Amino acid sequence: MPRLELWPSPQFWPINRQFPGLRALSEDPAIFAVDDLLDKETCEKLIAKAAPHMRQSLVQTYEGYVPNEARTSSDGTVDWSEVPSLHGIFSELLNMPVSHFEPLKVSRYEPGQCFKLHNDGLPGGSEVGLPICAAPFCNRVVTLFVYLRDCADGGATVFPLLGPSGEMRDPEALGGGPALSIQPKRGMGVIHFPSEMPLHGGVRDERVCHEGAAAISEKWICQQWGWTGPLIREALPDSMLGQRWDDVLL
């Protein structure tokens, strides 16, 4: 079992190691899980809130979200103002102010839909920051996703460069044995670190490239990305903005 006390490394964002139920899936690169981060009622309310607003999923770039054939799911983003309790939980877990959060994204994968191998971080940072984040070498430094329903088959999150216990695999041997695979379980949160801290240039950690395997039963998941510094909300492109959906606050 990976040793929780070794984390966080100064190389990556320092999450709250004392959060109840936090456990390690991989030591280096660090990947965490928390069972029952959200309860059943909250998961179902979030699905009901998001379901009428699903649209074709896009992929993040420096200019905002754009279409990409690697991602065939649908999703929607909700304005910060409509999920204050969820953001309170996530902020405590990630040890990160909500000001660093992108709007919460909710994604649906219908049977056969997937998200091919990708990294949640951007390719490289700028020493002077970006229009949407003034922090030097800013990037997405933490990913938290929460499964909103169980999937008995299909829809797993797979880290193909890691073995089932989180150990690094020889890239030349990919496909030759089992990889770290996380089966969707309602309410479970999973954390990984797509990019390094500014001291290390904000570069992507390619070891945590992952994919959403093709769904067999319908899969629902929400994703929270956190940045090195506060996001400049008025500078966000329209494709990154959350939408005001209804008066149900979560």
C-alpha positions in Angstrom: 0.0 0.0 0.0 1.5 3.4 -0.9 2.5 5.5 2.1 0.2 8.4 2.6 2.7 10.2 4.9 5.1 10.8 2.0 2.7 13.2 0.4 2.4 15.9 -0.7 5.7 16.3 -2.4 6.8 20.0 -2.8 6.7 19.2 -6.5 2.9 19.1 -6.5 -0.1 20.9 -5.0 -0.3 20.3 -1.2 -3.8 18.8 -0.6 -5.3 18.1 2.8 -3.6 14.8 3.9 -5.8 14.8 7.1 -9.1 14.6 5.2 -11.2 11.7 6.6 -11.0 8.6 4.5 -8.2 9.7 2.2 -6.3 6.8 0.9 -3.5 6.2 -1.6 -3.8 4.4 -4.9 -0.4 5.3 -6.1 2.7 6.8 -4.4 4.7 8.3 -7.2 2.9 9.7 -9.1 0.5 10.5 -6.3 -3.1 9.4 -6.8 -5.7 9.5 -4.0 -9.2 8.2 -3.5 -12.0 9.1 -0.9 -15.0 6.8 -0.7 -18.4 8.5 -0.1 -17.0 12.0 -0.7 -20.6 12.8 -1.9 -23.7 11.0 -0.6 -26.3 9.3 -2.8 -28.8 12.1 -2.5 -26.3 14.8 -3.5 -25.1 12.7 -6.5 -28.7 12.3 -7.8 -29.5 15.9 -7.3 -26.4 17.0 -9.3 -27.4 14.6 -12.1 -31.0 15.9 -12.1 -29.6 19.5 -12.2 -27.2 18.8 -15.1 -29.2 16.4 -17.2 -31.3 19.0 -19.2 -28.1 20.9 -20.1 -25.9 18.3 -21.6 -23.9 19.2 -24.8 -21.2 17.7 -26.9 -18.0 17.5 -24.7 -15.0 19.7 -25.7 -11.3 19.5 -24.8 -9.4 22.2 -22.9 -6.8 24.4 -24.7 -5.2 27.8 -23.9 -7.9 29.4 -26.0 -10.7 27.6 -24.2 -12.6 24.4 -25.0 -12.6 23.0 -28.5 -14.1 19.9 -30.2 -11.9 16.8 -30.3 -12.7 13.3 -31.6 -10.9 11.8 -28.6 -13.9 12.7 -26.5 -17.4 11.5 -27.3 -19.3 12.2 -24.1 -21.6 15.1 -23.3 -21.2 17.5 -20.5 -22.2 20.8 -18.9 -20.6 23.3 -16.5 -22.4 25.0 -13.7 -21.8 28.4 -12.3 -19.8 28.7 -9.0 -22.8 30.3 -7.3 -25.0 27.2 -7.7 -22.7 24.6 -6.0 -21.4 26.4 -2.8 -21.6 23.3 -0.6 -19.9 21.0 -3.1 -17.1 23.6 -3.5 -16.8 23.8 0.3 -16.2 20.1 0.5 -13.7 20.1 -2.4 -11.9 23.2 -1.1 -11.3 21.4 2.3 -10.1 18.2 0.6 -7.9 19.9 -1.9 -6.6 22.6 0.5 -7.4 25.1 -2.2 -9.5 28.3 -2.3 -12.5 28.2 -4.5 -11.1 31.2 -6.4 -8.6 28.7 -8.0 -11.5 26.5 -9.2 -12.8 26.3 -12.7 -16.6 25.9 -12.9 -17.7 22.4 -11.9 -18.2 20.1 -14.9 -20.7 17.3 -15.0 -20.2 14.6 -17.7 -22.4 11.8 -19.1 -21.1 8.8 -21.0 -23.7 6.8 -22.8 -23.0 3.2 -23.9 -20.0 3.2 -26.2 -18.8 6.7 -25.4 -15.3 7.2 -24.1 -12.5 9.7 -23.6 -9.2 8.5 -25.1 -5.8 8.9 -23.6 -5.2 12.5 -22.4 -3.6 14.7 -19.7 -5.7 17.3 -17.9 -2.8 19.8 -17.8 -1.9 22.2 -20.6 1.3 21.6 -22.5 3.5 24.3 -20.9 3.2 27.3 -18.7 4.3 31.0 -19.2 6.7 32.7 -16.8 4.4 35.8 -16.8 1.1 33.8 -16.4 -1.9 33.7 -18.7 -4.8 36.1 -19.4 -7.0 33.8 -17.2 -4.5 33.3 -14.4 -1.7 35.7 -13.4 0.4 33.2 -11.4 3.7 32.5 -13.1 3.9 29.1 -14.8 0.2 28.6 -14.0 -1.6 25.4 -15.0 -4.2 23.0 -13.8 -2.3 21.5 -10.8 -5.0 19.2 -9.4 -7.9 17.2 -10.7 -10.7 15.9 -8.6 -13.4 13.8 -10.2 -16.3 12.2 -8.4 -18.3 9.3 -9.8 -22.0 10.1 -9.5 -23.3 6.5 -10.1 -21.9 3.0 -10.0 -20.9 1.2 -13.1 -20.7 -2.6 -12.8 -19.0 -2.9 -16.2 -17.2 -0.4 -18.5 -16.5 3.2 -17.9 -13.4 2.7 -15.8 -10.7 5.4 -15.4 -7.5 3.8 -16.6 -3.9 5.0 -16.0 -2.1 2.9 -18.6 1.5 4.0 -17.6 0.8 2.6 -14.1 0.5 -0.9 -12.8 -2.5 -2.0 -10.7 -0.7 -0.9 -7.5 0.4 2.4 -8.9 3.9 1.3 -9.9 5.4 2.7 -13.1 5.3 0.4 -16.1 7.7 0.2 -19.0 6.1 2.3 -21.8 7.3 -0.3 -24.3 5.3 -3.0 -22.5 1.9 -1.2 -22.6 -0.9 -3.6 -23.3 1.2 -6.5 -21.9 -0.4 -6.5 -18.4 -3.0 -4.9 -16.2 -2.9 -1.2 -15.6 -4.2 0.9 -12.7 -8.0 0.9 -13.3 -10.6 2.6 -11.2 -14.2 1.3 -11.6 -16.9 4.0 -11.0 -18.4 3.8 -7.5 -21.0 6.3 -6.6 -19.7 9.1 -4.4 -16.0 8.2 -4.7 -13.6 11.0 -5.3 -10.3 10.5 -7.1 -7.4 13.0 -7.1 -4.4 13.3 -9.2 -1.9 16.0 -10.2 -1.7 16.8 -13.9 1.0 19.5 -13.6 3.9 20.4 -11.3 4.1 23.5 -9.2 5.6 26.8 -10.6 9.0 26.1 -8.9 9.2 23.2 -11.3 8.0 25.2 -14.3 4.3 24.1 -14.2 5.0 21.3 -16.7 2.6 18.4 -17.2 3.3 15.1 -15.5 2.8 12.8 -18.4 2.8 9.8 -16.0 -0.9 10.6 -15.1 -2.2 10.4 -18.7 -5.4 8.5 -18.4 -8.5 7.5 -20.3 -12.2 7.0 -19.7 -12.9 3.5 -21.0 -15.9 3.0 -23.2 -19.1 3.0 -21.1 -21.3 -0.1 -21.1 -23.9 1.2 -18.7 -24.5 5.0 -18.5 -21.8 6.7 -16.6 -22.1 10.1 -14.7 -19.1 11.9 -13.3 -18.3 15.4 -12.1 -14.8 17.0 -12.6 -13.2 19.8 -10.6 -10.0 21.3 -11.8 -7.9 23.6 -9.7 -5.2 26.1 -10.9 -2.0 27.3 -9.5 -3.5 30.7 -8.6 -6.9 32.5 -8.7 -8.7 32.4 -12.0 -9.6 35.8 -13.5 -13.2 35.0 -14.1 -14.0 38.0 -16.3 -11.2 36.9 -18.7 -12.4 33.3 -19.1 -13.6 32.5 -22.6 -17.3 31.7 -22.9 -16.5 28.0 -23.4 -15.0 27.8 -19.9 -17.8 29.7 -18.1 -20.3 27.9 -16.0 -24.0 28.3 -16.6 -26.8 29.3 -14.2 -29.2 26.4 -14.5 -31.7 26.7 -11.7 -32.3 27.8 -8.1 -31.3 24.4 -6.6 -28.1 25.0 -4.6 -25.8 22.1 -3.9 
